[in-house]
Amino acid sequence: MESPISASSRVHRIEQLQQQLSEAIQWARRAMLPVIITDDGRPVAAIVEFAELRRLYALEDEMTDAQMTRAFEKAEARGEVEWLTDEEMDAFQEELIRESRQRAASMRAADSNVAGG
């Protein structure tokens, strides 16, 4: 993974940025590179073009999904995964639905007590 600070990144001290925020945002949008914000010479934040932020979140989701898949596969290989029969799954789903309906009824009752009381 590339370091967030590269020769092509712009770096601004917080004090500078207060006066040059608009310019920094425009540069990040045009260059499609981060503007690094520093405090006492240490990177503390960055301004990135929004499409890049979306791309980073999507990449994080993909990595998380891949990590979860690998963890599941390892647990399954160790025999730690218990599979449910269709009947067990149906019973489990019915229980979840029943609990959800009970919570919804309790919330409605609490709301009506607050509104009426």
Secondary structure, 3 states (H helix, E strand, C coil): CCCCCCCCCEEEEHHHHHHHHHHHHHHHHHHCCCEEEEECCEEEEEECCHHHHHHHHHHHHHHHHHHHHHHHHHHHHCCCCCCCCHHHHHHHHHHHHHHHHHHHHHHHHHHHHHHHC
